[in-house]
Amino acid sequence: MLSAKPWKSEAIIRLLLSVFICHFLGSVAMSVMRFPGANNPVNPWAFGALVAGSVIFSLAALFVLRQPWGLDRFTRPFLAMLFYLYLGLTFGVFVQYFADKPAGENPTLRTIIATLSFQGVALVFIWRFVREHQLGWRDAFGFPVSWKMALFLGMVAACIALPVGLGLQMASAEIMSLLNVKPEMQPAIQALKNTVTWMDRLALGVAASGFAPVAEEMLFRGILYPAVKQAGFPRLALWGTSLLFAVVHWNVATFVPLLLLAIVLTLLYEKTNNLLTPITAHALFNALNFAMFYFVQSKL
């Protein structure tokens, strides 16, 4: 049975907004790198002003989010954050529009920036979130609880989930083909397909099997799931966080497999009370997928 968590709703909102802003800034950084090869470039000085506006106002929103909002002072900082965020997003949308998407974009670099600006910064903000609740990683996510059994169950779950997930993905792709919808390859797999150096492959492997599982499990299973459950909505906690997990990966063909995986990972956490179990299952699931795809590609 999962133990109660002291997560504050206000702190969760600030955490999610902070991660969102940093992920958006990652997309702005990619736009800056695309700009020299854009098909419809604007004046470089004007483009630079748009970039500066997006970054400055986004950082201002992050500055407002850095401190807790008490009930007696919630409205003013929240409205200030919304104002800065609106301006930062507005400038950023124009940056992305003028940057366009030239051919030959480096998918490895795109995947690494996306991972660092989402999962990477999520780990930093989760660390601050945990400290704000006067806890450490171990106590916050139950790492000491039967950790050997937690690791073992995670490995077993990944080995079982992998063939099931692949079967569901193939079925989803077949259904999409029947509906004349072309399945899109996941960004990480597309990046791996286009890699030519071992450094690129190593970076992608670390991102897929290291950063992503740890950050996503802490965020979705470790924080969001118990918060919604303790609010009195256990079914919404299970299905809502699982759906959100599948949606944020932005891939139709893998939506059903990822939804099933998220449900399994949540139940594992609920059963073991140790986040090491879903982290291990998630990391091994990604690593086996990564290794299998690389092996198949090397034989083609």
Buried (B, 14 or more C-beta within 10 A) or exposed (E): EBEEBEBBEBBBBBBBBBBBBBBBBBBBBBBBBBBEBBEEBBEEEEBBBBBEBBBBBBBBBBEBBEEEBEEEEEEEBBEBBEBBBEBBBBBBBBBBEBBBEEEEEBBBBBBBBBBBBBBBBBBEBBBBBBEBEEBEBEEBBBBEBBBEEBBEBBBBBBEEBBEEBBEBBEEBBEBBEEEEEEBBBBBBBBBBEEBEEEEBBEBBBEBBBBBBBBBBBBBBBBBBBBBBBBEEEEEEBBBBBBBBBBEEBEBBBBBBBBBBBBBBBBBBBBEBBBBBBBBBBBBBBBBBBBEEBBEEEEEE
